Amino acid sequence: MSLLYDQYRKLKERDKDTYYLFRSGNFYIFLGDDADRINQYVVLKRTPFCKETIKCGFPIRSLEAYLTVFKNHGLVIQVIEKEEKKRIEPILKDLKNLDIESITPIKALTILKEIKDSL
């Protein structure tokens, strides 16, 4: 399952009425039910995202125009910019500096748990 889809599901558990718009490369995308529901207001091509869900979206240069349309319809949109890279860079740096020849299994499991908890 996709990390982005996991994030979407967690956000929807907290607030099912908000539409979550994710930055993904050069596009902003809606996932799952949001992708279906948003098409009641604007027609965006829906395509598979992963086994579990679909996506639809538009190029990043169109964000302001779409946000205006959504606002005019009274929709609550939360834009989610990618932060994964910022969170992962320190983890990768720590992993690169890790001396795997001398680490104990307990310490390795502790580090893996810290990585998991930070994602």
Long-range contacts (C-beta under 8 A, 24 or more apart in sequence): 1-50, 1-51, 1-52, 2-49, 2-50, 2-52, 3-84, 3-119, 4-31, 5-31, 5-32, 5-49, 5-50, 5-52, 5-53, 7-80, 8-32, 8-34, 8-53, 11-78, 11-80, 17-76, 18-76, 18-77, 18-78, 19-70, 19-75, 19-76, 19-77, 19-78, 20-77, 20-78, 20-80, 21-57, 21-77, 21-78, 21-79, 21-80, 22-80, 22-82, 23-60, 23-79, 23-80, 23-81, 23-82, 24-57, 24-82, 26-59, 26-60, 27-57, 27-58, 27-59, 27-60, 28-57, 28-58, 28-59, 28-60, 28-63, 28-66, 28-79, 29-55, 29-56, 29-57, 30-55, 30-56, 30-57, 31-55, 38-70, 38-75, 41-69, 41-70, 41-73, 41-75, 42-66, 42-69, 42-70, 84-119, 87-118, 87-119, 88-119, 91-115, 91-118
